């Protein structure tokens, strides 16, 4: 049974290609977007509604409440169980998403140590006293690759990376093996390349469309549901800006513009992360995407 990964920057067209591939193979799809796992976070994460999923079963979508926190270890365990369960039914799997660490957690054996309460408490005290910016700058110096992969606004993940560094004495990314995938050695990965100018235009149009579709109303509903009590969901792109707007910290126009800027920055970090993985075959904008994937699969089988 095949395991196919479709990855790339936000707004690069991953979801549509994943559905086309799954339809051709009779496969099922596993989500690898760290925010699409949350119920109710639909517009702002560009989650495809059921009516646009081409009749393909999707997994690891809408599995957590916004008040719950996710971890890579939790995702790894549940996503791998789902891969194995789908394979046991004789079906191929298409993993799609832009969260590189989630994809890597499926393919590779990550060696993160357990949390150390003393180290964690010390870092959280520093967060309260010197601020997240200073901790992120420390991470950039100690492990630039980890800083690329982690949102500078995500305090929980910045602290976790620094905790791992402190416990192991090694960079956070030293725990991320770069050799051939250890769990699913036959997995094949495809990355979607998009020209920078084109991606910038797509991101701007997507954010405008989200506002038109009622993004602010969605965040209002999630605030009523307790999104600000969780540590993960409220940090999502766009959601954090609208929450700040509702707290009187910025205007709506500023929230929209900041969402576009933050999304462009995130897309650049995604591109940097994925281009470091030599296992990924990149599909250029000029290449017919579905044909490229299917031809590559045929060549592997020949």
Residue pairs with C-beta under 8 A, 6 or more apart in sequence:
1 86
1 87
1 90
1 91
1 92
1 93
2 25
2 27
2 92
2 93
2 186
2 188
2 297
3 83
3 87
3 92
3 93
3 95
3 184
3 186
3 187
3 188
4 21
4 25
4 27
4 92
4 93
4 94
4 95
4 187
4 188
4 189
4 190
4 293
4 297
5 32
5 94
5 95
5 96
5 103
5 107
5 187
5 188
5 189
5 190
5 280
6 14
6 17
6 18
6 21
6 94
6 95
6 96
6 189
6 190
6 192
6 293
7 14
7 32
7 96
7 97
7 98
7 100
7 103
7 189
7 190
7 191
7 192
7 274
7 280
8 14
8 98
8 191
8 192
8 193
8 194
8 270
8 271
8 274
9 98
9 192
9 194
9 199
9 267
9 268
9 270
9 271
9 274
10 46
10 98
10 203
10 263
10 266
10 267
10 270
11 46
11 194
11 199
11 202
11 203
11 206
11 263
11 267
12 98
12 192
12 193
12 194
12 199
12 202
13 192
13 194
13 289
14 96
14 97
14 98
14 192
15 46
15 48
15 96
17 96
17 192
17 289
17 290
17 293
18 29
18 94
18 96
19 29
19 48
19 53
19 54
19 56
20 54
20 289
20 290
21 27
21 94
21 290
21 293
21 294
22 28
22 29
22 54
22 56
22 92
22 94
23 54
23 55
23 56
24 290
24 294
25 92
25 94
26 91
26 92
27 56
27 91
27 92
27 93
27 94
28 56
28 57
28 58
28 59
28 86
28 91
28 92
28 93
28 94
29 53
29 56
29 57
29 58
29 59
29 93
29 94
29 95
29 96
30 58
30 59
30 60
30 79
30 82
30 83
30 86
30 93
30 94
30 95
30 96
30 106
31 37
31 58
31 59
31 60
31 61
31 96
31 97
32 60
32 79
32 95
32 96
32 97
32 98
32 99
32 102
32 103
32 106
33 45
33 47
33 97
33 98
33 99
33 102
34 70
34 75
34 97
34 99
34 102
34 232
35 41
35 44
35 45
35 233
35 236
35 237
36 45
36 47
36 61
36 62
36 97
37 60
37 61
37 62
37 63
37 64
37 70
37 75
38 45
38 62
38 64
38 65
38 66
38 233
38 236
39 62
39 63
39 64
39 65
39 66
40 66
40 218
40 221
40 222
40 225
41 47
41 66
41 218
41 222
41 233
41 236
41 239
42 49
42 218
43 210
43 213
43 214
43 215
43 218
44 210
44 215
44 218
44 219
44 236
44 237
44 238
44 239
45 236
46 206
46 210
47 61
48 58
59 79
59 82
59 86
60 75
60 78
60 79
60 82
63 78
64 70
64 233
65 225
65 226
65 230
66 222
66 225
66 226
66 227
66 230
66 233
66 234
67 225
67 226
67 227
67 229
67 230
67 233
68 230
68 232
69 156
69 230
69 231
69 232
70 232
72 101
72 102
72 105
72 110
72 112
73 105
73 110
73 112
75 102
75 105
76 105
76 106
76 110
79 95
79 102
79 105
79 106
80 106
80 183
83 93
83 95
83 106
83 184
86 92
86 93
87 93
95 103
95 106
97 103
98 270
100 149
100 270
100 273
100 274
100 277
101 149
101 176
103 189
104 110
104 176
104 277
106 183
106 184
107 181
107 182
107 183
107 184
107 187
108 176
108 177
108 181
108 182
108 183
109 177
109 182
109 183
110 175
110 176
110 177
111 175
111 177
112 164
112 175
113 164
113 167
113 168
115 160
115 163
116 163
116 166
116 167
119 163
119 166
119 167
120 159
120 163
123 135
123 159
123 162
123 163
123 166
124 159
126 134
126 135
127 135
127 155
127 159
132 152
132 153
132 155
132 158
133 152
135 155
135 158
135 159
135 162
136 147
136 152
136 158
138 162
139 146
139 147
139 150
139 158
139 161
139 162
139 165
139 172
140 147
142 162
142 165
142 171
143 161
143 165
143 171
143 172
143 173
145 171
145 173
145 276
146 161
146 171
146 172
146 173
148 269
148 272
148 273
149 173
149 269
149 273
150 157
150 158
150 161
151 157
151 235
151 266
151 269
152 158
153 235
153 240
153 262
154 232
154 235
155 231
155 235
156 231
156 232
161 172
162 172
164 172
164 175
165 171
165 172
168 174
168 175
178 276
178 277
178 278
180 279
181 187
181 279
188 281
188 296
188 297
188 300
189 277
189 279
189 280
189 281
190 280
190 281
190 282
190 283
190 292
190 293
190 296
191 274
191 275
191 280
191 281
191 282
191 283
192 282
192 283
192 289
193 282
193 283
193 284
193 285
194 202
194 285
195 285
198 285
199 264
199 267
200 264
203 260
203 263
203 264
203 267
204 260
206 263
207 238
207 256
207 259
207 260
207 263
208 256
210 238
211 256
215 238
215 242
216 242
216 245
216 252
219 227
219 238
219 239
219 242
219 243
219 246
220 246
222 233
222 239
223 243
223 246
227 233
227 234
227 239
227 243
228 234
228 243
233 239
234 240
234 243
237 259
237 262
237 263
237 266
238 259
238 262
238 263
241 250
241 255
241 256
241 258
241 259
241 262
242 255
244 250
244 255
245 251
245 252
245 254
245 255
250 258
274 280
281 296
283 289
283 292
283 293
